[in-house]
């Protein structure tokens, strides 16, 4: 009987073991970078969030886990220092770059899994430009973290790609704005203070295709505040007696003299502003079958420093001039015969 009893007890025990739960405990298993890695921005900027994804040992998103964030290299602050994964296994933090330039690394870690490291680059604001799309508006703000010019004013840069065409750029703000346009090499293409409404700035330019930088600035030193930059395409032919900026590389730009153009010694003329560096030769050609072309170059003191009637062959005008000092000059395209109107092309090399 005792033997039977032990066998019965053994059977109950075995049956009990067979009913015991074998459910596996799910633990954090892998952490991966989802977005935000390898950003670059000027010093002091707040970057887009760094985001990680945590998966459990079952291969599914793991929620409710704490992810610790820490700057492990370079200058910057990250917040929050701890974030919790959501139902999709996601956790995030935001890095504010410090005032030093170079690479900044941020580590995201959670217990039991391999940490992940994000990398960002803090750039000198004088070497940084935000992308701007022609035909759009960019909103920005001058701050004490921006690039500072020698006069104490702050400036932001925007890169814009254009085809061979006419463009208009406006800067509007609650302060007295000042606007720059630079070529790919950093040379000044155009400047303006109050060409827009009130104390706003405006640049019209007829340019060869290329990449240009817009400089959003203030007229006075030390000014900070919000502004907008708006760009649009305009006719590549000068109209009325308006200021148009041009630069080297303009090839056979189609223009026309009309009775609404600027008066020029009894004739009509188009006036094109150009910034010239000292010692760099400028060659300008005005070609036409409709008018007897005549060109002049005037410096900022309203002195004619170069002019020509027929050196381009036939009745075309052509001159080459090398300035001894840098500054703004004005190309005047007009006619030798009083009152003539008609089409011509302008080439600047």
SEMAR-145113 format. One record per residue (C-alpha): x, y, z; residue in one letter; residue number from 1. Coordinates in Angstrom, 3 decimals, always signed. Each point is the difference from the previous one (the first is absolute). Layout:
<torti c1="X" c2="Y" c3="Z" rest="A" nr="NUM"/>
...
END
This chain:
<torti c1="+0.000" c2="+0.000" c3="+0.000" rest="X" nr="1"/>
<torti c1="+2.837" c2="+2.398" c3="+0.847" rest="X" nr="2"/>
<torti c1="+1.517" c2="-0.636" c3="-3.403" rest="X" nr="3"/>
<torti c1="-3.283" c2="+0.780" c3="-1.714" rest="X" nr="4"/>
<torti c1="-0.325" c2="+3.186" c3="+2.011" rest="X" nr="5"/>
<torti c1="+3.446" c2="+1.205" c3="-1.084" rest="X" nr="6"/>
<torti c1="-0.801" c2="-0.757" c3="-3.601" rest="X" nr="7"/>
<torti c1="-3.217" c2="+1.986" c3="+0.266" rest="X" nr="8"/>
<torti c1="+1.819" c2="+2.935" c3="+1.572" rest="X" nr="9"/>
<torti c1="+2.667" c2="-0.161" c3="-2.684" rest="X" nr="10"/>
<torti c1="-2.702" c2="+0.093" c3="-2.679" rest="X" nr="11"/>
<torti c1="-1.608" c2="+3.094" c3="+1.561" rest="X" nr="12"/>
<torti c1="+3.376" c2="+1.737" c3="+0.133" rest="X" nr="13"/>
<torti c1="+0.754" c2="-0.779" c3="-3.605" rest="X" nr="14"/>
<torti c1="-3.435" c2="+1.219" c3="-0.999" rest="X" nr="15"/>
<torti c1="+0.600" c2="+3.207" c3="+1.978" rest="X" nr="16"/>
<torti c1="+3.265" c2="+0.613" c3="-1.781" rest="X" nr="17"/>
<torti c1="-1.718" c2="-0.437" c3="-3.319" rest="X" nr="18"/>
<torti c1="-2.417" c2="+2.854" c3="+0.834" rest="X" nr="19"/>
<torti c1="+2.697" c2="+2.427" c3="+1.168" rest="X" nr="20"/>
<torti c1="+0.255" c2="+3.230" c3="-2.136" rest="X" nr="21"/>
<torti c1="+2.968" c2="+0.142" c3="-2.409" rest="X" nr="22"/>
<torti c1="-0.673" c2="+3.577" c3="-1.270" rest="X" nr="23"/>
<torti c1="+3.306" c2="+1.702" c3="-0.941" rest="X" nr="24"/>
<torti c1="+0.939" c2="+3.307" c3="+1.702" rest="X" nr="25"/>
<torti c1="+0.487" c2="+2.681" c3="-2.722" rest="X" nr="26"/>
<torti c1="+2.973" c2="+2.261" c3="+0.511" rest="X" nr="27"/>
<torti c1="+1.552" c2="+2.909" c3="-1.936" rest="X" nr="28"/>
<torti c1="+2.182" c2="-1.489" c3="-2.726" rest="X" nr="29"/>
<torti c1="+1.190" c2="+2.596" c3="-2.516" rest="X" nr="30"/>
<torti c1="+0.236" c2="+3.796" c3="-0.314" rest="X" nr="31"/>
<torti c1="+0.323" c2="+1.655" c3="-3.420" rest="X" nr="32"/>
<torti c1="+0.242" c2="+3.544" c3="-1.376" rest="X" nr="33"/>
<torti c1="-3.217" c2="+1.001" c3="-1.775" rest="X" nr="34"/>
<torti c1="+0.603" c2="+3.637" c3="-0.975" rest="X" nr="35"/>
<torti c1="+1.960" c2="+3.143" c3="+0.781" rest="X" nr="36"/>
<torti c1="+3.533" c2="-1.308" c3="-0.458" rest="X" nr="37"/>
<torti c1="+2.749" c2="+2.002" c3="-1.761" rest="X" nr="38"/>
<torti c1="-1.642" c2="+3.435" c3="+0.088" rest="X" nr="39"/>
<torti c1="+1.993" c2="+3.178" c3="-0.572" rest="X" nr="40"/>
<torti c1="-0.983" c2="+3.481" c3="+1.169" rest="X" nr="41"/>
<torti c1="+1.563" c2="+3.240" c3="+1.228" rest="X" nr="42"/>
<torti c1="+1.223" c2="+0.147" c3="+3.589" rest="X" nr="43"/>
<torti c1="-2.814" c2="+0.580" c3="+2.492" rest="X" nr="44"/>
<torti c1="-2.686" c2="-1.498" c3="-2.244" rest="X" nr="45"/>
<torti c1="-2.690" c2="-2.378" c3="+1.264" rest="X" nr="46"/>
<torti c1="+0.042" c2="-3.147" c3="-2.133" rest="X" nr="47"/>
<torti c1="-2.815" c2="-2.251" c3="-1.137" rest="X" nr="48"/>
<torti c1="-0.699" c2="-2.782" c3="+2.541" rest="X" nr="49"/>
<torti c1="+2.255" c2="-3.011" c3="+0.316" rest="X" nr="50"/>
<torti c1="-2.269" c2="-3.080" c3="-0.127" rest="X" nr="51"/>
<torti c1="+0.756" c2="-3.622" c3="+0.921" rest="X" nr="52"/>
<torti c1="-2.079" c2="-3.191" c3="-0.252" rest="X" nr="53"/>
<torti c1="+0.131" c2="-2.688" c3="+2.701" rest="X" nr="54"/>
<torti c1="-1.003" c2="-3.569" c3="-0.876" rest="X" nr="55"/>
<torti c1="-0.719" c2="-2.787" c3="+2.466" rest="X" nr="56"/>
<torti c1="+1.258" c2="-3.569" c3="-0.013" rest="X" nr="57"/>
<torti c1="-3.154" c2="-0.924" c3="-1.953" rest="X" nr="58"/>
<torti c1="+1.053" c2="+2.328" c3="-2.836" rest="X" nr="59"/>
<torti c1="-2.821" c2="+2.447" c3="+0.691" rest="X" nr="60"/>
<torti c1="+0.108" c2="+3.657" c3="+1.187" rest="X" nr="61"/>
<torti c1="+0.715" c2="+0.185" c3="+3.715" rest="X" nr="62"/>
<torti c1="-1.870" c2="+2.700" c3="+1.912" rest="X" nr="63"/>
<torti c1="+0.435" c2="+1.424" c3="+3.461" rest="X" nr="64"/>
<torti c1="+3.791" c2="-0.192" c3="+0.093" rest="X" nr="65"/>
<torti c1="+2.158" c2="+2.930" c3="+1.096" rest="X" nr="66"/>
<torti c1="+2.591" c2="+1.245" c3="-2.500" rest="X" nr="67"/>
<torti c1="+2.811" c2="+2.097" c3="+1.439" rest="X" nr="68"/>
<torti c1="+1.509" c2="+2.775" c3="-2.140" rest="X" nr="69"/>
<torti c1="+3.406" c2="+1.571" c3="+0.544" rest="X" nr="70"/>
<torti c1="+2.461" c2="+2.208" c3="-1.900" rest="X" nr="71"/>
<torti c1="+3.176" c2="-2.086" c3="-0.163" rest="X" nr="72"/>
<torti c1="+2.082" c2="+2.231" c3="-2.280" rest="X" nr="73"/>
<torti c1="+0.094" c2="+3.631" c3="-1.084" rest="X" nr="74"/>
<torti c1="-2.029" c2="+2.960" c3="+1.220" rest="X" nr="75"/>
<torti c1="-3.771" c2="-0.093" c3="+0.472" rest="X" nr="76"/>
<torti c1="-2.924" c2="-0.873" c3="+2.271" rest="X" nr="77"/>
<torti c1="-2.567" c2="-2.749" c3="-0.517" rest="X" nr="78"/>
<torti c1="-3.532" c2="-0.075" c3="+1.434" rest="X" nr="79"/>
<torti c1="-1.618" c2="-1.856" c3="+1.533" rest="X" nr="80"/>
<torti c1="+2.725" c2="-2.032" c3="+1.634" rest="X" nr="81"/>
<torti c1="-2.395" c2="-2.962" c3="+0.195" rest="X" nr="82"/>
<torti c1="-2.928" c2="-0.788" c3="-2.290" rest="X" nr="83"/>
<torti c1="-2.360" c2="-2.991" c3="-0.016" rest="X" nr="84"/>
<torti c1="-0.748" c2="-2.159" c3="-3.027" rest="X" nr="85"/>
<torti c1="-3.557" c2="+0.154" c3="-1.320" rest="X" nr="86"/>
<torti c1="-2.243" c2="-2.722" c3="-1.446" rest="X" nr="87"/>
<torti c1="+2.110" c2="+0.025" c3="-3.171" rest="X" nr="88"/>
<torti c1="+3.206" c2="-0.371" c3="+1.965" rest="X" nr="89"/>
<torti c1="+1.041" c2="+3.572" c3="-0.781" rest="X" nr="90"/>
<torti c1="+1.823" c2="+2.428" c3="+2.283" rest="X" nr="91"/>
<torti c1="+1.496" c2="+3.378" c3="-0.856" rest="X" nr="92"/>
<torti c1="+2.059" c2="+2.922" c3="+1.247" rest="X" nr="93"/>
<torti c1="+1.097" c2="+3.370" c3="-1.376" rest="X" nr="94"/>
<torti c1="+3.562" c2="+1.332" c3="-0.216" rest="X" nr="95"/>
<torti c1="+0.827" c2="+3.688" c3="+0.295" rest="X" nr="96"/>
<torti c1="+3.450" c2="+0.632" c3="-1.449" rest="X" nr="97"/>
<torti c1="+2.508" c2="+1.864" c3="+2.108" rest="X" nr="98"/>
<torti c1="+2.115" c2="+2.964" c3="-1.013" rest="X" nr="99"/>
<torti c1="+3.031" c2="-2.087" c3="-1.001" rest="X" nr="100"/>
<torti c1="+0.389" c2="-1.282" c3="-3.557" rest="X" nr="101"/>
<torti c1="+0.518" c2="-3.620" c3="-1.001" rest="X" nr="102"/>
<torti c1="-1.551" c2="-3.437" c3="+0.499" rest="X" nr="103"/>
<torti c1="-2.416" c2="-0.615" c3="+2.878" rest="X" nr="104"/>
<torti c1="-0.923" c2="-3.574" c3="+1.002" rest="X" nr="105"/>
<torti c1="-3.029" c2="-1.057" c3="+2.034" rest="X" nr="106"/>
<torti c1="-0.502" c2="-3.486" c3="+1.436" rest="X" nr="107"/>
<torti c1="-3.400" c2="-1.655" c3="+0.438" rest="X" nr="108"/>
<torti c1="-0.003" c2="-2.987" c3="+2.359" rest="X" nr="109"/>
<torti c1="-2.360" c2="-2.322" c3="+1.837" rest="X" nr="110"/>
<torti c1="+0.772" c2="-2.875" c3="+2.334" rest="X" nr="111"/>
<torti c1="+1.049" c2="-3.277" c3="-1.537" rest="X" nr="112"/>
<torti c1="+0.528" c2="+1.096" c3="-3.626" rest="X" nr="113"/>
<torti c1="+2.804" c2="+1.552" c3="-2.031" rest="X" nr="114"/>
<torti c1="-0.136" c2="+3.833" c3="+0.116" rest="X" nr="115"/>
<torti c1="-0.262" c2="+2.092" c3="-3.185" rest="X" nr="116"/>
<torti c1="+1.938" c2="+3.179" c3="-0.727" rest="X" nr="117"/>
<torti c1="-1.285" c2="+2.950" c3="-2.047" rest="X" nr="118"/>
<torti c1="+2.355" c2="+2.422" c3="-1.725" rest="X" nr="119"/>
<torti c1="-0.586" c2="+3.694" c3="-0.801" rest="X" nr="120"/>
<torti c1="+2.235" c2="+2.775" c3="-1.269" rest="X" nr="121"/>
<torti c1="+0.077" c2="+3.501" c3="+1.446" rest="X" nr="122"/>
<torti c1="+1.017" c2="+2.461" c3="-2.734" rest="X" nr="123"/>
<torti c1="+1.295" c2="+3.558" c3="+0.127" rest="X" nr="124"/>
<torti c1="-3.137" c2="+2.042" c3="-0.919" rest="X" nr="125"/>
<torti c1="+2.121" c2="+2.019" c3="-2.447" rest="X" nr="126"/>
<torti c1="+0.573" c2="-3.224" c3="-1.957" rest="X" nr="127"/>
<torti c1="-3.604" c2="-1.249" c3="+0.124" rest="X" nr="128"/>
<torti c1="-2.854" c2="+0.656" c3="-2.430" rest="X" nr="129"/>
<torti c1="-3.598" c2="-1.199" c3="+0.129" rest="X" nr="130"/>
<torti c1="-1.518" c2="-1.249" c3="-3.246" rest="X" nr="131"/>
<torti c1="-2.549" c2="+2.353" c3="-1.603" rest="X" nr="132"/>
<torti c1="-2.195" c2="-0.952" c3="-2.949" rest="X" nr="133"/>
<torti c1="-0.524" c2="+2.646" c3="-2.675" rest="X" nr="134"/>
<torti c1="-3.632" c2="+1.127" c3="+0.065" rest="X" nr="135"/>
<torti c1="-0.481" c2="-0.621" c3="+3.727" rest="X" nr="136"/>
<torti c1="+0.179" c2="+1.838" c3="+3.338" rest="X" nr="137"/>
<torti c1="+2.496" c2="-0.866" c3="+2.746" rest="X" nr="138"/>
<torti c1="-0.594" c2="+1.201" c3="+3.550" rest="X" nr="139"/>
<torti c1="+2.990" c2="+0.651" c3="+2.234" rest="X" nr="140"/>
<torti c1="+1.253" c2="+2.110" c3="+2.854" rest="X" nr="141"/>
<torti c1="+3.221" c2="+1.868" c3="+0.651" rest="X" nr="142"/>
<torti c1="+1.517" c2="-0.944" c3="+3.365" rest="X" nr="143"/>
<torti c1="+3.211" c2="+0.426" c3="+1.953" rest="X" nr="144"/>
<torti c1="+0.971" c2="-3.545" c3="-1.062" rest="X" nr="145"/>
<torti c1="+0.072" c2="+0.994" c3="-3.698" rest="X" nr="146"/>
<torti c1="+2.988" c2="+0.947" c3="-2.108" rest="X" nr="147"/>
<torti c1="+1.126" c2="+3.496" c3="+0.961" rest="X" nr="148"/>
<torti c1="+1.435" c2="+2.412" c3="-2.561" rest="X" nr="149"/>
<torti c1="+2.749" c2="+2.525" c3="+0.654" rest="X" nr="150"/>
<torti c1="-2.547" c2="+2.762" c3="+0.599" rest="X" nr="151"/>
<torti c1="-1.578" c2="-1.991" c3="+2.858" rest="X" nr="152"/>
<torti c1="-3.128" c2="-1.025" c3="-1.928" rest="X" nr="153"/>
<torti c1="-1.239" c2="-3.595" c3="-0.187" rest="X" nr="154"/>
<torti c1="-0.672" c2="-1.886" c3="-3.234" rest="X" nr="155"/>
<torti c1="-1.634" c2="-3.266" c3="-1.090" rest="X" nr="156"/>
<torti c1="+0.799" c2="-1.706" c3="-3.298" rest="X" nr="157"/>
<torti c1="-2.326" c2="-1.834" c3="-2.398" rest="X" nr="158"/>
<torti c1="+1.094" c2="-1.987" c3="-3.056" rest="X" nr="159"/>
<torti c1="-2.196" c2="+0.180" c3="-3.116" rest="X" nr="160"/>
<torti c1="+0.453" c2="-1.606" c3="-3.410" rest="X" nr="161"/>
<torti c1="-1.328" c2="+1.847" c3="-3.044" rest="X" nr="162"/>
<torti c1="+0.004" c2="-0.328" c3="-3.757" rest="X" nr="163"/>
<torti c1="+1.079" c2="+2.792" c3="-2.342" rest="X" nr="164"/>
<torti c1="-2.812" c2="+2.410" c3="+0.800" rest="X" nr="165"/>
<torti c1="-1.185" c2="+3.058" c3="+1.848" rest="X" nr="166"/>
<torti c1="-0.663" c2="-0.305" c3="+3.728" rest="X" nr="167"/>
<torti c1="-1.365" c2="+2.194" c3="+2.751" rest="X" nr="168"/>
<torti c1="+0.915" c2="-0.434" c3="+3.668" rest="X" nr="169"/>
<torti c1="-1.808" c2="+1.802" c3="+2.850" rest="X" nr="170"/>
<torti c1="+0.933" c2="+0.194" c3="+3.663" rest="X" nr="171"/>
<torti c1="-2.716" c2="+1.234" c3="+2.356" rest="X" nr="172"/>
<torti c1="+0.236" c2="+0.543" c3="+3.765" rest="X" nr="173"/>
<torti c1="-0.946" c2="+2.248" c3="+2.859" rest="X" nr="174"/>
<torti c1="+3.509" c2="+1.473" c3="-0.089" rest="X" nr="175"/>
<torti c1="+1.971" c2="+1.829" c3="-2.709" rest="X" nr="176"/>
<torti c1="+1.160" c2="-2.871" c3="-2.205" rest="X" nr="177"/>
<torti c1="+3.073" c2="-0.282" c3="-2.207" rest="X" nr="178"/>
<torti c1="+0.213" c2="-2.612" c3="-2.757" rest="X" nr="179"/>
<torti c1="+2.967" c2="-1.624" c3="-1.749" rest="X" nr="180"/>
<torti c1="+0.250" c2="-2.288" c3="-3.008" rest="X" nr="181"/>
<torti c1="+3.249" c2="-1.949" c3="-0.457" rest="X" nr="182"/>
<torti c1="+1.331" c2="-2.104" c3="-2.850" rest="X" nr="183"/>
<torti c1="+1.328" c2="-3.548" c3="+0.332" rest="X" nr="184"/>
<torti c1="+3.509" c2="+1.275" c3="+0.820" rest="X" nr="185"/>
<torti c1="-1.288" c2="+2.341" c3="+2.701" rest="X" nr="186"/>
<torti c1="+0.328" c2="+3.129" c3="-2.145" rest="X" nr="187"/>
<torti c1="-2.695" c2="+2.630" c3="+0.481" rest="X" nr="188"/>
<torti c1="-2.622" c2="-0.018" c3="-2.765" rest="X" nr="189"/>
<torti c1="-2.479" c2="+2.458" c3="+1.488" rest="X" nr="190"/>
<torti c1="-0.827" c2="+2.022" c3="+3.122" rest="X" nr="191"/>
<torti c1="-2.976" c2="+2.053" c3="+1.161" rest="X" nr="192"/>
<torti c1="-1.178" c2="+1.950" c3="+3.017" rest="X" nr="193"/>
<torti c1="-3.439" c2="+1.555" c3="-0.526" rest="X" nr="194"/>
<torti c1="-0.984" c2="-1.031" c3="-3.542" rest="X" nr="195"/>
<torti c1="-3.146" c2="-1.695" c3="+1.272" rest="X" nr="196"/>
<torti c1="-2.942" c2="+1.445" c3="+1.912" rest="X" nr="197"/>
<torti c1="+0.985" c2="+2.218" c3="+2.911" rest="X" nr="198"/>
<torti c1="+3.281" c2="-1.232" c3="+1.449" rest="X" nr="199"/>
<torti c1="-0.223" c2="-3.393" c3="-1.748" rest="X" nr="200"/>
<torti c1="+2.556" c2="-1.119" c3="-2.592" rest="X" nr="201"/>
<torti c1="-0.391" c2="-1.116" c3="-3.618" rest="X" nr="202"/>
<torti c1="+2.434" c2="-1.270" c3="-2.624" rest="X" nr="203"/>
<torti c1="-0.851" c2="-0.476" c3="-3.684" rest="X" nr="204"/>
<torti c1="+2.621" c2="-1.876" c3="-1.968" rest="X" nr="205"/>
<torti c1="+0.538" c2="-1.439" c3="-3.479" rest="X" nr="206"/>
<torti c1="+2.419" c2="-2.866" c3="+0.457" rest="X" nr="207"/>
<torti c1="+1.653" c2="-2.950" c3="-1.690" rest="X" nr="208"/>
<torti c1="-1.005" c2="-3.441" c3="+1.259" rest="X" nr="209"/>
<torti c1="+1.699" c2="-1.060" c3="+3.204" rest="X" nr="210"/>
<torti c1="-0.170" c2="-0.276" c3="+3.773" rest="X" nr="211"/>
<torti c1="-0.194" c2="+3.221" c3="+1.995" rest="X" nr="212"/>
<torti c1="-0.066" c2="+0.934" c3="+3.683" rest="X" nr="213"/>
<torti c1="-2.506" c2="+2.445" c3="+1.475" rest="X" nr="214"/>
<torti c1="+1.189" c2="+1.928" c3="+3.057" rest="X" nr="215"/>
<torti c1="-2.752" c2="+1.156" c3="+2.386" rest="X" nr="216"/>
<torti c1="+1.459" c2="+2.856" c3="+2.013" rest="X" nr="217"/>
<torti c1="-0.918" c2="+3.194" c3="+1.883" rest="X" nr="218"/>
<torti c1="+1.065" c2="+3.543" c3="-0.808" rest="X" nr="219"/>
<torti c1="+0.946" c2="+0.738" c3="+3.624" rest="X" nr="220"/>
<torti c1="+2.437" c2="-1.982" c3="+2.127" rest="X" nr="221"/>
<torti c1="-1.140" c2="-2.354" c3="+2.758" rest="X" nr="222"/>
<torti c1="-3.595" c2="-0.294" c3="-1.243" rest="X" nr="223"/>
<torti c1="-1.868" c2="-3.274" c3="+0.579" rest="X" nr="224"/>
<torti c1="-3.500" c2="-1.087" c3="-0.958" rest="X" nr="225"/>
<torti c1="-2.190" c2="-1.902" c3="-2.424" rest="X" nr="226"/>
<torti c1="-0.047" c2="+0.558" c3="-3.766" rest="X" nr="227"/>
<torti c1="-1.121" c2="-1.674" c3="-3.228" rest="X" nr="228"/>
<torti c1="+1.834" c2="-0.562" c3="-3.275" rest="X" nr="229"/>
<torti c1="-2.218" c2="-0.297" c3="-3.096" rest="X" nr="230"/>
<torti c1="+1.262" c2="-0.745" c3="-3.497" rest="X" nr="231"/>
<torti c1="-1.748" c2="-0.037" c3="-3.360" rest="X" nr="232"/>
<torti c1="+0.809" c2="-0.117" c3="-3.702" rest="X" nr="233"/>
<torti c1="-0.392" c2="+3.166" c3="-2.057" rest="X" nr="234"/>
<torti c1="+0.626" c2="+0.943" c3="-3.610" rest="X" nr="235"/>
<torti c1="+3.643" c2="-0.346" c3="-1.022" rest="X" nr="236"/>
<torti c1="-0.404" c2="+3.229" c3="-1.983" rest="X" nr="237"/>
<torti c1="+0.396" c2="+3.285" c3="+1.881" rest="X" nr="238"/>
<torti c1="-3.180" c2="+2.088" c3="+0.022" rest="X" nr="239"/>
<torti c1="-0.539" c2="+3.608" c3="+1.009" rest="X" nr="240"/>
<torti c1="+2.655" c2="+1.959" c3="+1.825" rest="X" nr="241"/>
<torti c1="+0.536" c2="-2.591" c3="+2.740" rest="X" nr="242"/>
<torti c1="+3.197" c2="-1.330" c3="+1.551" rest="X" nr="243"/>
<torti c1="+1.113" c2="-3.400" c3="-1.299" rest="X" nr="244"/>
<torti c1="+3.138" c2="-1.735" c3="+1.192" rest="X" nr="245"/>
<torti c1="+2.153" c2="-2.001" c3="-2.402" rest="X" nr="246"/>
<torti c1="+3.228" c2="-1.973" c3="+0.270" rest="X" nr="247"/>
<torti c1="+2.683" c2="-1.537" c3="-2.177" rest="X" nr="248"/>
<torti c1="-1.065" c2="-3.008" c3="-2.044" rest="X" nr="249"/>
<torti c1="-3.162" c2="+1.580" c3="-1.408" rest="X" nr="250"/>
<torti c1="-0.161" c2="-1.141" c3="-3.631" rest="X" nr="251"/>
<torti c1="-1.983" c2="+1.838" c3="-2.716" rest="X" nr="252"/>
<torti c1="-2.777" c2="+1.019" c3="+2.373" rest="X" nr="253"/>
<torti c1="-2.988" c2="+1.252" c3="-2.015" rest="X" nr="254"/>
<torti c1="-0.745" c2="+3.637" c3="+0.807" rest="X" nr="255"/>
<torti c1="-1.790" c2="+2.918" c3="-1.650" rest="X" nr="256"/>
<torti c1="+0.044" c2="+3.799" c3="+0.068" rest="X" nr="257"/>
<torti c1="-3.434" c2="+1.546" c3="+0.389" rest="X" nr="258"/>
<torti c1="-1.488" c2="+3.391" c3="+0.796" rest="X" nr="259"/>
<torti c1="-0.621" c2="-1.117" c3="+3.623" rest="X" nr="260"/>
<torti c1="+3.713" c2="-0.571" c3="+0.652" rest="X" nr="261"/>
<torti c1="+2.301" c2="+2.408" c3="+1.809" rest="X" nr="262"/>
<torti c1="+0.757" c2="+3.244" c3="-1.847" rest="X" nr="263"/>
<torti c1="+3.639" c2="+0.187" c3="-1.167" rest="X" nr="264"/>
<torti c1="+1.105" c2="+3.237" c3="-1.723" rest="X" nr="265"/>
<torti c1="-3.058" c2="+0.161" c3="-2.237" rest="X" nr="266"/>
<torti c1="-0.057" c2="-3.759" c3="-0.501" rest="X" nr="267"/>
<torti c1="-1.475" c2="-2.869" c3="+1.960" rest="X" nr="268"/>
<torti c1="+2.186" c2="-2.315" c3="+2.068" rest="X" nr="269"/>
<torti c1="-0.005" c2="-3.084" c3="+2.185" rest="X" nr="270"/>
<torti c1="+2.166" c2="+0.236" c3="+3.108" rest="X" nr="271"/>
<torti c1="+1.524" c2="-3.169" c3="+1.481" rest="X" nr="272"/>
<torti c1="+1.765" c2="-0.018" c3="+3.373" rest="X" nr="273"/>
<torti c1="+3.081" c2="-2.187" c3="+0.374" rest="X" nr="274"/>
<torti c1="+2.477" c2="-0.510" c3="+2.830" rest="X" nr="275"/>
<torti c1="+3.619" c2="-0.066" c3="-1.190" rest="X" nr="276"/>
<torti c1="+3.110" c2="-1.163" c3="+1.821" rest="X" nr="277"/>
<torti c1="+3.198" c2="+1.997" c3="-0.339" rest="X" nr="278"/>
<torti c1="+2.305" c2="-1.202" c3="-2.762" rest="X" nr="279"/>
<torti c1="-2.529" c2="-2.326" c3="-1.625" rest="X" nr="280"/>
<torti c1="-0.676" c2="+0.860" c3="-3.648" rest="X" nr="281"/>
<torti c1="-3.566" c2="+0.429" c3="-1.210" rest="X" nr="282"/>
<torti c1="-1.048" c2="-0.338" c3="-3.653" rest="X" nr="283"/>
<torti c1="-3.495" c2="+1.098" c3="-1.079" rest="X" nr="284"/>
<torti c1="-1.552" c2="-0.318" c3="-3.468" rest="X" nr="285"/>
<torti c1="-3.245" c2="+1.538" c3="-1.267" rest="X" nr="286"/>
<torti c1="-1.135" c2="-1.457" c3="-3.332" rest="X" nr="287"/>
<torti c1="-2.953" c2="+1.119" c3="-2.114" rest="X" nr="288"/>
<torti c1="-1.318" c2="+0.186" c3="-3.540" rest="X" nr="289"/>
<torti c1="-2.746" c2="+2.424" c3="+1.070" rest="X" nr="290"/>
<torti c1="+2.005" c2="+2.784" c3="+1.640" rest="X" nr="291"/>
<torti c1="+3.482" c2="+1.542" c3="-0.131" rest="X" nr="292"/>
<torti c1="+1.179" c2="-1.447" c3="+3.335" rest="X" nr="293"/>
<torti c1="+1.835" c2="+2.157" c3="+2.520" rest="X" nr="294"/>
<torti c1="+1.413" c2="-1.112" c3="+3.349" rest="X" nr="295"/>
<torti c1="+1.207" c2="+1.874" c3="+3.048" rest="X" nr="296"/>
<torti c1="+1.377" c2="-1.019" c3="+3.407" rest="X" nr="297"/>
<torti c1="-0.536" c2="+2.357" c3="+2.937" rest="X" nr="298"/>
<torti c1="+1.534" c2="-0.296" c3="+3.461" rest="X" nr="299"/>
<torti c1="-1.671" c2="+0.692" c3="+3.351" rest="X" nr="300"/>
<torti c1="+1.047" c2="+3.675" c3="-0.249" rest="X" nr="301"/>
<torti c1="-1.956" c2="+0.338" c3="-3.248" rest="X" nr="302"/>
<torti c1="+3.209" c2="+0.253" c3="-2.055" rest="X" nr="303"/>
<torti c1="+0.090" c2="-1.680" c3="-3.422" rest="X" nr="304"/>
<torti c1="+3.042" c2="-2.310" c3="+0.117" rest="X" nr="305"/>
<torti c1="-0.522" c2="-1.817" c3="-3.313" rest="X" nr="306"/>
<torti c1="-2.166" c2="+0.411" c3="-3.112" rest="X" nr="307"/>
<torti c1="-0.237" c2="-1.234" c3="-3.591" rest="X" nr="308"/>
<torti c1="-1.962" c2="+0.390" c3="-3.210" rest="X" nr="309"/>
<torti c1="+1.098" c2="-2.407" c3="-2.745" rest="X" nr="310"/>
<torti c1="+2.943" c2="-2.088" c3="+1.264" rest="X" nr="311"/>
<torti c1="-2.081" c2="-3.186" c3="-0.092" rest="X" nr="312"/>
<torti c1="-0.155" c2="-0.021" c3="-3.795" rest="X" nr="313"/>
<torti c1="-2.626" c2="+1.757" c3="-2.107" rest="X" nr="314"/>
<torti c1="-2.082" c2="+2.078" c3="+2.369" rest="X" nr="315"/>
<torti c1="+0.575" c2="-2.294" c3="+3.001" rest="X" nr="316"/>
<torti c1="+1.575" c2="+1.460" c3="+3.132" rest="X" nr="317"/>
<torti c1="+2.805" c2="-1.695" c3="+1.952" rest="X" nr="318"/>
<torti c1="+2.334" c2="+1.035" c3="+2.797" rest="X" nr="319"/>
<torti c1="+2.408" c2="-1.604" c3="+2.480" rest="X" nr="320"/>
<torti c1="+0.703" c2="+1.693" c3="+3.316" rest="X" nr="321"/>
<torti c1="+2.152" c2="-0.962" c3="+2.998" rest="X" nr="322"/>
<torti c1="-0.979" c2="+1.861" c3="+3.179" rest="X" nr="323"/>
<torti c1="+2.690" c2="+1.168" c3="+2.383" rest="X" nr="324"/>
<torti c1="-2.381" c2="-0.133" c3="+2.951" rest="X" nr="325"/>
<torti c1="-2.851" c2="-2.315" c3="+0.958" rest="X" nr="326"/>
<torti c1="-3.551" c2="+1.276" c3="+0.090" rest="X" nr="327"/>
<torti c1="-3.324" c2="+0.372" c3="-1.746" rest="X" nr="328"/>
<torti c1="+0.048" c2="+1.123" c3="-3.638" rest="X" nr="329"/>
<torti c1="-2.823" c2="+0.641" c3="-2.451" rest="X" nr="330"/>
<torti c1="-0.135" c2="-1.288" c3="-3.568" rest="X" nr="331"/>
<torti c1="-2.091" c2="+2.330" c3="-2.174" rest="X" nr="332"/>
<torti c1="-1.280" c2="-1.596" c3="-3.210" rest="X" nr="333"/>
<torti c1="-1.431" c2="+2.630" c3="-2.334" rest="X" nr="334"/>
<torti c1="+0.138" c2="+1.150" c3="-3.643" rest="X" nr="335"/>
<torti c1="+2.424" c2="+2.315" c3="-1.750" rest="X" nr="336"/>
<torti c1="-2.877" c2="+1.489" c3="-2.002" rest="X" nr="337"/>
<torti c1="-2.382" c2="+2.120" c3="+2.065" rest="X" nr="338"/>
<torti c1="-3.398" c2="-1.541" c3="+0.760" rest="X" nr="339"/>
<torti c1="+0.604" c2="-3.437" c3="-1.560" rest="X" nr="340"/>
<torti c1="-1.931" c2="-2.998" c3="+1.321" rest="X" nr="341"/>
<torti c1="+0.284" c2="-3.679" c3="-0.776" rest="X" nr="342"/>
<torti c1="+1.431" c2="-3.373" c3="+1.009" rest="X" nr="343"/>
<torti c1="+3.606" c2="-0.734" c3="+0.959" rest="X" nr="344"/>
<torti c1="+1.974" c2="-2.678" c3="+1.840" rest="X" nr="345"/>
<torti c1="+2.337" c2="+0.527" c3="+2.935" rest="X" nr="346"/>
<torti c1="+3.007" c2="-2.221" c3="+0.754" rest="X" nr="347"/>
<torti c1="+2.185" c2="+0.414" c3="+3.097" rest="X" nr="348"/>
<torti c1="+3.305" c2="-1.854" c3="+0.354" rest="X" nr="349"/>
END
